[in-house]
Amino acid sequence: MKLIKDISIGKLLFLFIFALIVGFSSMLPMVFLYNAVDSGQRINALFYC
């Protein structure tokens, strides 16, 4: 029983971390695009190097 509980906690923790990583990786381009719109072509130059 303890083993099953440990596995489920580990699985929940893994899913939580995975969701955080996916959330950040989908959020970061939005932040960069927003900054690019705000500060002109400076950040766009970094993308197209």
N, C-alpha and C positions, 0 to 999 in steps of 0.2 A: 504493500500500500504506500509506504514511504517513497519507494522508487518512482511510482506513478506520479505522486505529488511533485517530486523533484523535477521529473521530466516536464510536467505541465507548466511548472513555474519557469523552467528554463525556456520552454517554447514561447510562453507569454513574453518573457524578457527579450527574447530574440525578435519576436514580432514587433515589439515596442521599439526596439532599436532600429529595426529595418524600416518601420514606418517613419521614424525620425529622419533617417538618412534619405528616404525617398522624398519626404516633405521638404527637407532642406535643398536637395538637388533640384526640385521643381520650383522652389522659391527663389533660389539664387539668380537664375537667368532673368526672372521678373525684376528683381532688385537692380541688376545690372542694366536692364533695358530702361527702367525708370530713371536711373542715374544718367544714362546716356541721353535721354530726352531732356533731363534737367540741365546737364552740363555740356550740351552740344556734341561734337564729334570726337571728343577726347577718348571715351571708352570704346567707341566703334572702331577707332584706329587699332586698339588692342585686339579686337576680335578678328580683324581682317589682315593682320600682320602675316 
